[in-house]
Amino acid sequence: MIEQAGRARTAAAALATASRTVKDAALVAMADALVARTAEIVEANAKDVEVGRAAGLSDAIIDRLSLNPARVAGMADGLRHMAGLPDPVGEVVRGSTLPNGLELRQIRVPFGVVGIIYEGRPNVTADAAGICLKSGNAALLRGSGSAAHSNAAIVAVLRDAVQGQGLPADAVQLLDAATRDSVKELMRARGLVDVLIPRGGASLIKTVVEESTVPVIETGVGNCHVYVDAHADLAKALAIALNSKTQRLSTCNTAESLLVHAAVADTFLPSALAAFAEAGVTVHGDPRVQAYDERVVPATEEDYATEYLSADIAVAVVESLDAAIAHIGRYSTGHTEAIVTDSVVASREFVARVDAAAIMVNASTRFTDGGEFGFGAEIGISTQKLHARGPMGLPELTSTKYVVTGDAHLRS
Amino acid sequence: MIEQAGRARTAAAALATASRTVKDAALVAMADALVARTAEIVEANAKDVEVGRAAGLSDAIIDRLSLNPARVAGMADGLRHMAGLPDPVGEVVRGSTLPNGLELRQIRVPFGVVGIIYEGRPNVTADAAGICLKSGNAALLRGSGSAAHSNAAIVAVLRDAVQGQGLPADAVQLLDAATRDSVKELMRARGLVDVLIPRGGASLIKTVVEESTVPVIETGVGNCHVYVDAHADLAKALAIALNSKTQRLSTCNTAESLLVHAAVADTFLPSALAAFAEAGVTVHGDPRVQAYDERVVPATEEDYATEYLSADIAVAVVESLDAAIAHIGRYSTGHTEAIVTDSVVASREFVARVDAAAIMVNASTRFTDGGEFGFGAEIGISTQKLHARGPMGLPELTSTKYVVTGDAHLRS
């Protein structure tokens, strides 16, 4: 790993000064190569799928692991799309001429070497490699052991393509996923690796956050709430609550809790509970919620703290906006919190006081997404406050540098 | 500490929604209170100075520790100046209307609770408290044990003033500095403390970076270089080299190494070495440098890696711009690197390829400073790439939040 990280640093120096033209050509070449060599990628993937089935992985996990020509083409399309995005490197973030005539410019520069730890979705391999390359960073990819053959095949293809465009192949490297050693080494490679992005389950993220000396950007865990205010349009509230919960069950921006202001509970909850039941969602409710529908199962403290990622939702009645904000403050993971209201006062209050990466006012929690936000590419959704918060696009994969130009300026 | 951090979180919630008017009134009240209660602060400080002298602290350290009415007034002036600065909270960093009509706004919000670990300069106590308050953050201040009486007196005054303006006194709290326990607890208080900023020596910073589970912003260590290019105006180069080294010896933006292109060594070095000798600076040079002046002492590998913070400078002759960049890449701490040149090609190359928080072109390294950059307030100089790099002003003490407003927008 250390040796690979050293090669990544060398590659990073070349990437940092590569022009957008060269980087975009490499992205297109990567896309072309994935399509041209689809057969070998799908063949390698078949081995992973076979091993996975033998190991008893669930159908859902096997589905996420599986590649076919259409999915490989999708990966290629993603890379071509990145080629069309603006280059974040070189953007002048701030600039001014100081009173003494010094010209001050704060300019985006690549981090250098980015480590990404992720689970068994091989499409992330191409995606992460592309985002890192576009932002001028060398990528150290540590995928799941379950996708080892697929990732090896994809990275081999991408490296050839990168090298074919005159950039160092070591811009994209795959780390050994056979043991956890590479994760441990990655976490201790301060000075060689500039930032580490763990994507995946809560326990992986917790481990990395606690043990890494390399700066970490935490991603992903979402216990998102929808709060239906006293001043909500209840038809809109129902549509938003259902969409937030059911549009896709297993994503981090899926709603896991519904809070209903007591003033509208009688009107809203009977129809909402029926709609959830019809959508196949189990409602875990407090006693007041249970009173509206016998299908509601009792909610425990644990329910309000759970990121279900399943057809379950915790529901509670709250006495006030303050109580809703307090409930969210207690259980939120700081990902996405939504309010449905027609009151400017209530929405201002909710926006100002709820501490989360994204606040939705009259919109589904499912919109917290780099694609939906128009970023064009997303490396994950940060739930920490340092450096990046919310969906991370290309600018979030850069640092900055101050360039100060003078004419023999001295400090006195 | 945990109990104090909990109170800081509560205070942070109030600070997050405090208006600029209220925060500025608190800053002015803090300034007024420092001046009004100068006597008790100076008296407390006298105890620290007495203990420090008895413990054999150096004159330089005693000087940094000592307060008198003029220095207290200086602290107050700093707070009044902060009141005049724009409020970073609420600034819209990015905003657009998405194709589906959703209004996307990325807005600056306070971090919440900021922990600051610093050494024996009591003026930092008022400064850090003020910067945190202005940026809407609660401050957990862990000063040096050597300044315990002074810090306790200052914080007592500041808390009274903050409370007098209707903000929670716990916006400013001093942690026990009698043992290292409070530092250890601070480093493990993830979830309670949002960011930790260690200021001080390299060993403190290394400990915090390695052991903290709370996100850290690393500050300060600077092994800064001045590179005199083949195309430099040599009179300007000499002025910049001298100013970078001697304008103040003990700061992180002081130059510690001088690199001279071989093409100008014969012309530049004799006068430069004489000028350094005259300024009382010991030159540690490679054999080619030694050949120009018998006062030059031999430089070891160690010299090029040292942040002297004293009247010493390491000097080397380099064959090319590439060699200068390579030398800097090997020994730089990523703080500030300067080139003196009249060549646009050379300066572009140096700016693009040298990896540091600040690059000076024809200017003294001493300009890397929040005050010089016009930030009005500075909490430290970050030498890491995540979140903030270079001098950190008020915006660097904030995170962001996405606010997305729609009218029953659903994801399909």
Interface residues (C-beta under 8 A of the other chain):
Chain A: A13 A16 T17 S96 L98 P99 L102 L104 Q106 V109 F111 G112 R190 D194 V195 V209 E210 T213 P215 V216 I217 D233 K236 A239 I240 N243 Q247 G329 S347 V351 A352 R353 D355 A356 A357 A358 I359 M360 V361 N362 A363 S364 R366 F367 T368 E372 F373 G374 Q384 K385 L386 H387 R389 G390 P391 S399 T400 K401 Y402 V403 V404 T405 G406 D407 A408 H409 L410 R411 S412
Chain B: A13 A16 T17 S96 L98 P99 L102 L104 Q106 V109 F111 G112 R190 D194 V195 V209 E210 T213 P215 V216 I217 D233 K236 A239 I240 N243 Q247 G329 S347 V351 A352 R353 D355 A356 A357 A358 I359 M360 V361 N362 A363 S364 R366 F367 T368 E372 F373 G374 Q384 K385 L386 H387 R389 G390 P391 S399 T400 K401 Y402 V403 V404 T405 G406 D407 A408 H409 L410 R411 S412
